[in-house]
Amino acid sequence: MQGSSLANRRAGQAVMAETLRIHDGDPPRSWWRRLVGASPLSADSRPWFQGALGEIAVGRILGRLGPEWTVLHAVPVGAGVSDIDHVLIGPAGVFTLNTKNHAGREIWVGERAILVGGHKQHYLTHARHEAARAGKRLGAAVGEPVSVTPVLVLIKPKQLTIKQRPADVKVVTDRELLPWLKRRRPVLAPEQIARIAAAAVVPGTWHNNPAPSEDPAALQERFTELRSSVGRAQRRRGLWGLGLIVGGSAAAVSYGSDLLTALLNAGLS
């Protein structure tokens, strides 16, 4: 059964599911909106869509870690619908990764706060809470303390200003993530890694009442279809914009001299 192991879950699975749930409830685009390339995403579904893209991108990066690492995605935790974006277990330790897709935005990082476009976010608090939660649940499952390092991954920021790095949360960009992980020294023995990883893939380790999830492959296929639709709409908007530029330039060339003469005559009269 696919839901019996968290190892089957895809990067961004929970966010993909929420994106599609919201999108399914949105009214369909009119023929005119489709013609001009209006996005199929609504104001409600767009943030979830961007979040899913961020987690998928980080999932691809984590896929380049060696076989000595166990990588879990979209881990349901607690009693509700909360999940941890990524959980890593390997020689360098245990990590919870919180992914934030703010591509093209300016981000400021201080010891106690993170600002995105000048607005304060509670990312550091959430990252600490996730790591503490993971450590408590994994420790209970293996019968010994498990130290978990919180990591905040920022996707393609336009500008990242580090005023002062937080002491207890590692803040990295997507480009920095893999080199940072590979540079870390080993702290866990192989038998410790195996014991923690065996507990981590069990849904009941994390969630009070784990439920079977949607088939990951089917969910990813539906999200890929939506992503293709978003891409087609974007390309269509680009073609319309290019057409307007070309048309405007041609009109300026054809009628520019006549228009200038008319304006001069109007000014002299």
TISETI-589429 format. One line per 8 residues: their letters; for each residue z negated, y negated, x of N, C-alpha, C. Coordinates in Angstrom, 2 decimals, decimal comma. Atoms other than C-alpha are relative to their C-alpha. Example, Ala and Ser with C-alpha at 12.3 -4.5 7.8 and 13.67 -1.06 7.14 Angstrom:
BEGIN
as> 0,00:1,19:0,89:-7,80:4,50:12,30:0,00:-1,20:0,90  0,06:1,19:-0,82:-7,14:1,06:13,67:-0,73:-1,09:-0,77
This chain:
BEGIN
mqgsslan> 0,00:1,20:0,85:0,00:0,00:0,00:0,00:-1,24:0,88  -0,16:1,15:-0,88:1,07:-3,33:1,48:-1,22:-0,89:0,03  1,14:0,89:0,05:-2,02:-5,21:0,35:-1,22:0,55:0,71  1,16:-0,63:-0,60:-4,36:-2,77:2,17:-0,28:-0,50:1,41  0,19:0,52:-1,35:-3,90:-4,49:5,56:0,53:-1,42:0,07  -0,43:1,39:-0,16:-3,76:-8,17:6,37:1,09:-0,14:1,04  -1,05:0,06:-1,02:-1,39:-7,33:9,21:1,38:-0,15:-0,62  -1,30:0,10:0,67:1,42:-7,27:6,62:0,32:-1,41:-0,50
rragqavm> -0,23:1,32:0,57:1,00:-10,88:5,58:0,88:-0,86:0,92  -0,93:0,85:-0,75:3,62:-13,45:6,62:-0,62:-1,37:0,26  0,45:1,36:-0,29:3,02:-16,82:8,21:0,35:-0,92:-1,17  -0,22:0,91:1,12:2,61:-19,41:5,45:0,03:0,67:-1,35  -0,17:-0,75:1,25:2,39:-16,73:2,75:-0,68:-0,68:-1,18  0,71:0,62:1,12:-0,25:-18,44:0,62:0,63:-1,33:-0,40  -0,60:1,30:0,31:1,45:-21,84:0,90:1,39:0,19:-0,61  -1,28:-0,30:0,62:4,86:-20,35:0,13:-0,19:0,36:-1,47
aetlrihd> 0,25:-0,42:1,38:3,41:-18,75:-3,00:-0,33:-1,19:-0,89  0,36:1,18:0,79:1,90:-22,05:-4,16:1,20:-0,93:-0,18  -1,22:0,81:0,12:5,13:-23,93:-3,42:0,88:0,52:-1,12  -0,87:-0,61:1,00:7,10:-21,50:-5,55:-0,62:-0,07:-1,39  0,67:0,10:1,30:4,49:-21,53:-8,33:0,21:-1,39:-0,61  -0,19:1,37:0,49:4,73:-25,33:-8,61:1,48:-0,23:-0,32  -1,44:0,21:0,18:8,52:-25,31:-8,21:0,50:0,68:-1,27  -0,42:-0,72:1,21:8,93:-22,73:-10,99:-0,35:-0,77:-1,28
gdpprsww> 0,38:0,80:1,16:7,17:-25,14:-13,35:0,68:-1,35:-0,09  -0,71:1,28:0,01:9,32:-28,14:-12,43:1,25:0,10:-0,88  -1,25:-0,03:0,77:12,20:-29,10:-14,76:1,20:0,13:0,92  -1,19:-0,15:-0,85:15,62:-28,12:-13,40:0,71:-1,34:0,18  -0,77:1,22:-0,26:17,78:-30,81:-11,85:1,20:-0,08:-0,94  -1,20:0,20:0,79:20,52:-32,28:-14,01:1,24:0,19:0,88  -1,24:-0,18:-0,78:24,15:-31,76:-12,99:0,25:-1,20:0,91  -0,23:1,20:-0,78:24,25:-35,36:-11,79:-0,89:-0,02:1,25
rrlvgasp> 0,92:-0,02:-1,13:21,17:-34,97:-9,59:0,43:1,05:1,02  -0,52:-1,00:-0,93:22,64:-31,82:-8,09:1,23:-0,53:0,73  -1,22:0,53:-0,59:25,96:-33,61:-7,52:-0,30:-0,98:1,13  0,29:1,03:-1,00:24,39:-36,49:-5,59:-0,97:0,49:1,07  0,85:-0,57:-1,04:22,12:-34,18:-3,59:-1,47:-0,33:-0,14  1,44:0,21:0,19:18,73:-34,93:-5,15:-0,74:1,28:0,38  0,76:-1,16:-0,47:16,10:-32,64:-3,65:-0,51:0,82:-1,17  0,58:-0,85:1,05:15,04:-29,65:-5,75:-1,53:-0,05:-0,01
lsadsrpw> 1,45:0,07:-0,08:11,47:-30,39:-4,67:-0,52:-1,19:-0,80  0,65:1,09:0,72:9,16:-32,48:-6,82:-1,06:-0,62:0,91  1,06:0,64:-0,78:6,44:-34,83:-5,60:-1,18:0,95:0,20  1,12:-0,94:-0,10:3,94:-32,02:-6,24:0,32:1,16:0,95  -0,33:-1,17:-0,82:5,82:-29,21:-4,50:0,34:-0,36:1,45  -0,46:0,37:-1,35:7,04:-31,19:-1,47:-1,09:0,16:1,08  1,02:-0,18:-1,06:3,69:-31,30:0,44:-0,25:1,47:0,31  0,21:-1,42:-0,21:3,24:-27,56:-0,06:1,17:0,60:0,79
fqgalgei> -1,19:-0,47:-0,70:6,81:-26,94:1,11:-0,08:-0,36:1,48  0,12:0,43:-1,39:6,24:-28,97:4,28:-1,11:0,78:0,72  1,07:-0,80:-0,59:2,98:-27,13:4,88:0,45:1,40:0,34  -0,52:-1,35:-0,26:4,73:-23,79:4,59:0,91:0,00:1,22  -0,88:0,08:-1,18:7,38:-24,89:7,12:-0,82:-0,08:1,29  0,84:0,11:-1,18:4,62:-25,82:9,55:-0,62:1,33:0,38  0,62:-1,30:-0,30:2,85:-22,47:9,26:1,04:1,02:0,46  -1,08:-0,90:-0,44:6,15:-20,61:9,58:0,37:-0,28:1,45
avgrilgr> -0,34:0,37:-1,38:6,95:-22,54:12,76:-1,06:0,50:0,98  1,07:-0,48:-0,86:3,55:-21,71:14,26:0,01:1,53:0,06  -0,10:-1,46:0,01:3,98:-18,09:13,18:1,04:0,51:0,99  -1,04:-0,39:-0,97:7,19:-17,90:15,22:-0,51:-0,14:1,43  0,57:0,21:-1,34:5,37:-19,31:18,25:-0,97:1,12:0,35  1,00:-1,04:-0,25:2,53:-16,81:17,91:0,64:1,37:0,17  -0,71:-1,26:-0,16:5,06:-14,01:17,68:0,41:0,25:1,44  -0,36:-0,14:-1,41:5,74:-14,63:21,38:-1,20:0,39:0,87
lgpewtvl> 1,14:-0,51:-0,75:2,23:-13,58:22,38:0,22:1,49:0,27  -0,19:-1,39:-0,37:1,97:-10,18:24,02:-0,67:0,97:-0,96  0,55:-1,03:0,90:1,00:-6,89:22,34:-1,51:0,13:0,07  1,46:-0,05:-0,11:-2,58:-7,33:23,53:-0,68:-0,92:-1,02  0,52:0,92:1,01:-2,98:-9,95:20,78:0,21:0,56:-1,41  -0,15:-0,24:1,44:-3,62:-9,32:17,08:0,12:-1,36:-0,67  -0,26:1,28:0,65:-2,17:-12,15:15,00:0,06:0,24:-1,51  0,02:-0,09:1,45:-2,99:-12,50:11,30:0,35:-1,36:-0,60
havpvgag> -0,44:1,23:0,64:-1,53:-15,06:8,91:-0,55:-0,08:-1,43  0,37:0,27:1,39:-2,71:-16,64:5,65:-1,10:0,96:-0,46  1,09:-0,94:0,27:-6,02:-14,75:5,62:-0,86:-0,52:-1,15  0,85:0,44:1,11:-7,73:-15,04:2,19:-1,47:0,17:0,36  1,40:-0,04:-0,42:-11,40:-15,86:2,70:-0,90:-0,58:-1,08  0,97:0,51:0,94:-14,46:-16,37:0,55:0,09:0,68:-1,35  -0,03:-0,56:1,35:-14,52:-15,93:-3,20:1,12:-0,58:-0,84  -1,03:0,67:0,78:-11,69:-18,21:-4,30:1,38:0,19:0,59
vsdidhvl> -1,40:-0,06:-0,46:-8,17:-19,09:-3,16:0,18:-0,56:1,41  -0,11:0,54:-1,35:-8,98:-20,49:0,29:0,58:1,05:0,95  -0,50:-0,91:-1,02:-7,20:-19,02:3,28:-0,04:-0,70:1,36  -0,07:0,51:-1,36:-7,14:-19,41:7,06:1,44:0,19:0,47  -1,43:-0,04:-0,33:-3,65:-20,25:8,34:0,34:1,13:0,95  -0,27:-1,03:-1,00:-3,79:-17,99:11,40:-1,31:0,41:0,67  1,14:-0,52:-0,76:-6,40:-15,78:13,08:0,55:0,78:1,19  -0,44:-0,66:-1,22:-5,89:-14,66:16,70:-1,16:0,74:0,64
igpagvft> 1,00:-0,80:-0,71:-7,77:-11,91:18,50:0,68:0,58:1,23  -0,62:-0,47:-1,23:-6,98:-11,21:22,14:-0,93:-0,14:1,18  0,85:0,07:-1,19:-8,26:-11,19:25,70:-0,73:-1,33:0,15  0,61:1,33:-0,15:-8,97:-14,94:25,59:-1,02:-0,31:-1,08  1,00:0,22:1,03:-11,18:-14,56:22,52:0,57:0,05:-1,41  -0,39:0,03:1,41:-10,98:-15,11:18,78:0,17:-1,47:-0,40  -0,35:1,37:0,35:-9,37:-18,23:17,31:0,41:-0,07:-1,46  -0,57:0,35:1,30:-8,78:-19,73:13,89:0,88:-1,21:0,19
lntknhag> -0,96:1,10:-0,14:-5,72:-21,99:13,70:0,23:-0,65:-1,35  -0,30:0,79:1,18:-5,34:-24,74:11,14:1,24:-0,83:0,32  -1,28:0,65:-0,28:-1,73:-25,98:11,02:0,21:-1,18:-0,93  -0,29:1,19:0,79:-0,84:-29,49:9,87:1,39:-0,52:0,38  -1,37:0,43:-0,23:2,80:-30,48:9,50:0,13:-1,49:-0,31  -0,17:1,45:0,13:3,02:-34,23:10,09:1,16:-0,44:0,88  -1,17:0,29:-0,82:6,45:-34,24:11,70:0,44:-1,45:-0,22  -0,46:1,37:0,08:7,56:-37,78:12,51:-1,07:-1,02:-0,30
reiwvger> 1,09:0,94:0,30:4,13:-39,32:11,84:-0,78:-0,35:1,26  0,86:0,41:-1,11:1,81:-41,22:14,18:-1,41:0,53:-0,24  1,31:-0,63:0,15:-1,46:-39,37:14,79:-0,92:-0,49:1,12  1,02:0,47:-0,94:-4,60:-40,69:16,47:-1,16:0,97:-0,04  1,08:-0,98:-0,09:-7,29:-38,30:17,69:-1,17:-0,59:0,76  1,24:0,42:-0,65:-10,86:-39,28:18,47:-0,98:1,15:0,03  1,00:-1,06:-0,11:-14,01:-37,31:19,16:-0,45:0,50:-1,37  0,54:-0,37:1,30:-15,08:-37,34:15,51:0,97:-0,23:-1,15
ailvgghk> -0,91:0,33:1,10:-12,00:-38,38:13,53:1,44:0,17:0,43  -1,44:-0,05:-0,20:-8,27:-37,91:13,15:0,64:-0,89:-1,05  -0,72:0,89:0,91:-5,99:-40,55:11,64:1,47:0,39:0,00  -1,43:-0,26:0,16:-2,52:-39,81:10,29:0,59:-1,22:-0,70  -0,55:1,23:0,56:-0,51:-42,97:9,73:-1,07:-1,01:-0,34  1,09:0,95:0,22:-3,76:-44,92:9,93:-1,03:0,46:-1,01  0,92:-0,49:1,03:-5,52:-42,80:7,27:-0,84:1,15:0,55  0,91:-1,00:-0,51:-8,58:-40,73:8,14:0,15:1,32:-0,74
qhylthar> -0,09:-1,34:0,55:-8,34:-36,97:7,60:-1,24:0,80:0,41  1,19:-0,80:-0,27:-11,09:-34,35:7,49:0,35:1,31:0,70  -0,49:-1,21:-0,64:-9,23:-31,87:9,67:-1,02:0,63:0,94  0,97:-0,55:-0,95:-11,95:-31,49:12,29:-1,12:0,74:-0,72  1,05:-0,65:0,79:-14,60:-30,68:9,70:0,49:1,33:-0,55  -0,55:-1,23:0,57:-12,34:-28,11:8,05:0,19:1,06:1,08  -0,23:-0,96:-1,09:-11,44:-26,50:11,40:-1,32:0,63:0,44  1,31:-0,53:-0,38:-15,11:-26,16:12,34:-0,52:0,99:-1,05
heaaragk> 0,48:-0,85:1,09:-15,94:-24,69:8,94:0,72:1,34:0,00  -0,76:-1,25:-0,02:-13,15:-22,12:9,17:-0,47:0,92:1,12  0,42:-0,82:-1,14:-14,23:-20,95:12,62:-1,39:0,59:-0,23  1,35:-0,49:0,26:-17,88:-20,68:11,59:0,03:1,12:-1,05  -0,14:-1,00:1,06:-16,89:-18,76:8,47:0,56:1,30:0,56  -0,62:-1,18:-0,60:-14,69:-16,41:10,46:-0,99:0,73:0,90  0,97:-0,63:-0,87:-17,40:-15,80:13,04:-1,07:0,76:-0,77  1,03:-0,64:0,81:-19,96:-14,97:10,37:0,51:1,29:-0,62
rlgaavge> -0,54:-1,19:0,68:-17,69:-12,52:8,52:0,40:1,08:0,99  -0,37:-1,00:-1,00:-16,31:-10,83:11,62:-1,24:0,60:0,65  1,24:-0,49:-0,58:-19,79:-10,58:13,11:-0,68:1,02:-0,90  0,60:-0,94:0,94:-21,10:-8,90:9,96:0,77:1,32:-0,04  -0,83:-1,20:0,08:-18,18:-6,46:10,01:-0,14:0,89:1,23  0,08:-0,80:-1,23:-18,55:-5,37:13,65:-1,43:0,25:0,45  1,40:-0,23:-0,34:-22,34:-5,58:13,82:-0,47:-0,67:1,27  0,41:0,77:-1,17:-22,53:-8,07:16,69:0,58:-1,40:-0,10
pvsvtpvl> -0,52:1,37:0,09:-22,02:-11,82:17,18:1,45:-0,09:0,49  -1,39:0,24:-0,38:-18,39:-12,94:17,33:0,19:-1,51:0,10  -0,25:1,43:-0,22:-17,61:-16,35:18,83:1,44:-0,31:-0,36  -1,34:0,38:0,46:-14,62:-18,09:17,21:0,26:-1,46:0,36  -0,39:1,35:-0,39:-12,84:-21,15:18,57:0,95:-0,60:-1,03  -0,91:0,65:0,94:-11,32:-23,58:16,03:1,10:-0,76:0,73  -1,15:0,68:-0,59:-7,84:-24,88:16,86:0,75:-0,74:-1,10  -0,81:0,79:0,93:-5,94:-27,65:15,08:1,38:-0,18:0,63
vlikpkql> -1,36:0,07:-0,52:-2,16:-27,44:15,54:0,78:-1,06:-0,77  -0,75:1,10:0,59:-0,14:-30,62:14,88:1,48:0,22:0,25  -1,42:-0,30:-0,11:3,56:-30,10:14,17:0,81:-1,27:0,25  -0,98:1,03:-0,35:6,02:-32,44:15,90:-0,40:-1,43:-0,40  0,33:1,40:0,31:4,13:-35,75:15,63:0,95:-0,95:0,70  -0,84:1,03:-0,62:6,18:-38,87:16,31:-0,69:-0,56:1,22  0,80:0,51:-1,10:3,39:-40,18:18,49:-1,41:0,55:-0,14  1,36:-0,54:0,00:0,10:-38,54:19,43:-0,84:-0,76:1,00
tikqrpad> 0,91:0,77:-0,84:-2,66:-40,77:20,78:-1,34:0,72:0,07  1,28:-0,67:-0,18:-5,69:-38,96:22,22:-0,98:-1,01:0,58  1,02:0,94:-0,48:-8,52:-41,48:22,43:-1,12:0,76:0,70  1,03:-0,87:-0,58:-11,14:-38,80:23,07:0,10:1,35:-0,69  -0,17:-1,33:0,59:-10,79:-35,06:22,58:-1,32:0,48:-0,61  1,21:-0,58:0,59:-13,26:-33,39:20,20:-0,56:1,09:0,92  0,63:-0,95:-0,91:-15,76:-31,27:22,12:0,11:1,43:-0,49  0,10:-1,35:0,54:-15,71:-28,28:19,77:1,23:0,46:-0,78
vkvvtdre> -1,24:-0,39:0,66:-12,20:-28,25:18,26:1,15:-0,31:0,95  -1,16:0,23:-0,86:-9,07:-27,78:20,34:1,13:-0,57:-0,85  -1,11:0,64:0,71:-6,29:-30,14:19,19:1,23:0,08:0,88  -1,24:-0,16:-0,76:-2,77:-29,22:20,34:1,19:-0,23:-0,91  -1,26:0,03:0,75:0,81:-29,81:19,27:0,59:1,41:0,00  -0,65:-1,31:0,04:3,07:-26,90:18,41:0,60:0,35:1,36  -0,59:-0,27:-1,32:4,76:-27,26:21,83:-1,06:0,39:1,02  1,07:-0,27:-0,96:1,41:-27,08:23,65:-0,72:1,32:-0,28
llpwlkrr> 0,84:-1,11:0,44:-0,01:-24,13:21,72:0,14:1,24:0,89  -0,18:-1,25:-0,74:1,52:-21,14:23,54:-0,44:-0,12:1,46  0,49:0,13:-1,38:1,00:-22,46:27,10:-1,53:-0,07:0,08  1,45:0,10:0,00:-2,60:-23,32:26,23:-0,66:1,36:-0,17  0,57:-1,33:0,22:-3,31:-19,83:24,91:0,18:0,89:1,23  -0,27:-0,87:-1,15:-1,69:-18,15:27,91:-0,79:-0,40:1,24  0,79:0,45:-1,15:-3,70:-20,25:30,37:-1,47:0,41:-0,07  1,43:-0,27:0,17:-7,06:-19,21:28,96:-0,39:1,31:0,69
rpvlapeq> 0,45:-1,18:-0,73:-9,07:-16,73:30,99:-0,52:1,06:-0,97  0,50:-1,08:0,87:-10,01:-13,33:29,51:-1,52:-0,07:-0,16  1,44:-0,01:0,28:-13,43:-13,17:27,84:-0,41:1,25:-0,78  0,30:-1,20:0,77:-13,17:-9,98:25,76:0,58:1,23:0,69  -0,47:-1,28:-0,52:-12,89:-6,41:27,00:0,90:0,67:-1,03  -0,91:-0,66:0,94:-10,19:-4,18:25,47:-0,71:0,67:-1,18  0,70:-0,67:1,09:-12,77:-2,21:23,45:-0,56:-1,01:-1,01  0,45:1,06:0,92:-14,17:-5,46:22,00:1,16:-0,50:-0,85
iariaaaa> -1,19:0,46:0,74:-10,69:-6,63:21,05:0,36:1,00:-1,09  -0,37:-1,04:0,96:-9,96:-3,31:19,36:-0,97:0,04:-1,17  1,01:-0,08:1,06:-13,24:-3,33:17,42:0,12:-1,20:-0,95  -0,12:1,19:0,85:-12,83:-6,91:16,18:1,30:0,03:-0,79  -1,30:-0,04:0,68:-9,14:-6,45:15,36:0,00:1,01:-1,14  0,06:-1,02:1,06:-9,85:-3,27:13,37:-0,72:-0,54:-1,24  0,71:0,60:1,13:-12,31:-5,22:11,22:0,79:-1,13:-0,62  -0,70:1,19:0,48:-10,09:-8,27:10,94:1,14:0,32:-0,95
vvpgtwhn> -1,14:-0,32:0,86:-7,16:-6,50:9,28:-0,41:0,51:-1,37  0,50:-0,50:1,27:-9,37:-5,26:6,43:-0,26:-1,18:-0,94  0,19:1,15:0,89:-9,14:-7,66:3,44:-1,46:-0,23:-0,40  1,38:0,14:0,43:-12,75:-6,95:2,44:-0,90:-0,63:1,04  0,77:0,70:-1,03:-13,97:-8,35:5,76:-0,09:-1,49:-0,32  -0,14:1,44:0,20:-12,89:-11,80:4,63:-0,31:-0,47:-1,41  0,08:0,46:1,40:-12,81:-11,97:0,85:-0,96:0,85:-0,80  0,99:-0,71:0,81:-15,50:-11,05:-1,66:0,64:0,98:-0,97
npapsedp> -0,67:-0,86:0,97:-13,01:-9,56:-4,09:1,49:-0,03:0,27  -1,42:0,09:-0,37:-9,65:-9,05:-2,36:0,90:0,61:-1,06  -0,97:-0,46:1,00:-6,71:-8,70:-4,71:1,34:0,25:0,67  -1,34:-0,24:-0,57:-3,24:-7,28:-4,01:0,83:-1,27:-0,08  -0,83:1,20:-0,02:-0,88:-10,05:-3,01:1,44:0,36:-0,35  -1,42:-0,22:0,26:2,75:-10,52:-3,90:0,66:0,62:1,22  -0,72:-0,64:-1,09:5,14:-8,43:-1,83:0,48:-1,06:1,00  -0,33:1,06:-0,97:5,50:-10,47:1,41:1,50:-0,18:0,19
aalqerft> -1,45:0,11:-0,23:9,20:-9,67:1,87:0,68:-0,70:-1,17  -0,59:0,62:1,18:10,08:-10,64:-1,71:-0,36:-1,48:-0,07  0,44:1,40:0,01:8,04:-13,84:-1,45:0,78:-0,80:1,01  -0,73:0,71:-1,04:9,71:-14,82:1,80:1,47:-0,18:-0,39  -1,40:0,12:0,44:13,14:-14,14:0,30:0,16:-1,14:-1,00  -0,06:1,08:0,99:12,43:-16,46:-2,63:-0,18:-1,35:0,66  0,22:1,28:-0,69:11,12:-19,17:-0,31:1,22:-0,36:0,83  -1,21:0,26:-0,79:14,18:-18,82:1,93:1,10:-0,55:-0,88
elrssvgr> -1,00:0,53:0,95:16,39:-19,38:-1,12:-0,28:-1,45:-0,33  0,36:1,40:0,28:14,47:-22,56:-1,96:0,29:-0,86:1,22  -0,25:0,76:-1,23:14,69:-23,69:1,65:1,48:-0,27:0,19  -1,45:0,19:-0,09:18,46:-23,17:1,60:0,46:-1,05:-1,00  -0,36:0,98:1,02:18,71:-25,19:-1,62:-0,38:-1,41:0,45  0,43:1,31:-0,51:16,73:-28,03:-0,04:0,95:-0,47:1,10  -0,93:0,35:-1,07:19,02:-27,94:3,00:1,37:-0,42:-0,52  -1,30:0,37:0,59:22,18:-28,03:0,86:-0,06:-1,38:-0,62
aqrrrglw> 0,16:1,32:0,61:20,86:-31,03:-1,06:-0,03:-1,09:1,07  0,08:0,99:-1,09:20,07:-32,83:2,18:1,37:-0,26:0,61  -1,34:0,18:-0,56:23,54:-32,20:3,55:0,91:-0,75:-0,97  -0,81:0,70:1,00:25,10:-33,39:0,29:-0,32:-1,49:0,00  0,38:1,42:-0,07:23,11:-36,64:0,46:0,60:-0,64:1,24  -0,59:0,52:-1,22:24,31:-37,06:4,03:1,48:-0,28:-0,15  -1,44:0,21:0,22:27,93:-36,65:2,97:0,26:-1,20:-0,89  -0,14:1,19:0,85:27,51:-39,20:0,20:-0,23:-1,27:0,82
glglivgg> 0,28:1,17:-0,82:25,96:-41,62:2,66:1,12:-0,31:0,96  -1,12:0,20:-0,92:28,74:-41,08:5,16:1,22:-0,54:-0,74  -1,13:0,48:0,79:31,32:-41,58:2,42:-0,13:-1,46:-0,35  0,21:1,41:0,33:29,77:-44,88:1,41:0,24:-0,89:1,21  -0,21:0,78:-1,22:29,77:-46,08:5,02:1,48:-0,12:0,31  -1,43:0,00:-0,29:33,39:-45,06:5,57:0,75:-0,86:-1,01  -0,67:0,79:1,04:34,45:-46,54:2,24:-0,26:-1,48:0,14  0,33:1,41:-0,20:32,63:-49,77:2,91:0,72:-0,60:1,19
saaavsyg> -0,70:0,49:-1,19:34,16:-50,07:6,36:1,48:-0,21:-0,30  -1,41:0,12:0,35:37,67:-49,46:4,98:0,24:-1,22:-0,87  -0,15:1,16:0,87:37,15:-52,08:2,31:-0,12:-1,29:0,80  0,16:1,20:-0,82:35,95:-54,58:4,89:1,25:-0,28:0,81  -1,22:0,17:-0,78:39,05:-53,95:7,01:1,15:-0,48:-0,88  -1,13:0,31:0,88:41,43:-54,17:4,05:-0,11:-1,40:-0,60  0,14:1,24:0,75:39,96:-57,18:2,31:-0,78:-1,07:0,76  0,85:0,94:-0,73:37,98:-58,88:5,05:0,63:-1,36:0,19
sdlltall> -0,64:1,29:-0,27:40,53:-61,60:5,90:0,17:-0,79:-1,28  -0,15:0,69:1,28:41,24:-62,42:2,25:-1,32:-0,54:-0,48  1,33:0,43:0,43:37,52:-62,57:1,52:-0,46:-1,20:0,81  0,40:1,13:-0,85:36,93:-64,89:4,48:0,74:-1,26:-0,38  -0,80:1,16:0,42:39,76:-67,21:3,40:-0,54:-0,58:-1,29  0,52:0,48:1,29:38,35:-67,36:-0,14:-1,32:-0,73:0,18  1,29:0,65:-0,23:34,91:-68,23:1,16:0,18:-1,37:0,65  -0,26:1,28:-0,66:36,29:-70,97:3,42:0,55:-1,02:-0,99
nagls> -0,56:0,91:1,01:38,32:-72,47:0,59:-1,06:-0,49:-0,97  1,06:0,39:0,92:35,29:-72,40:-1,65:-0,93:-1,02:0,64  0,89:0,91:-0,68:33,26:-74,20:0,98:0,63:-1,37:0,19  -0,66:1,27:-0,22:35,89:-76,92:1,48:0,27:-0,73:-1,29  -0,35:0,63:1,28:36,49:-77,57:-2,18:-1,16:-0,79:-0,57
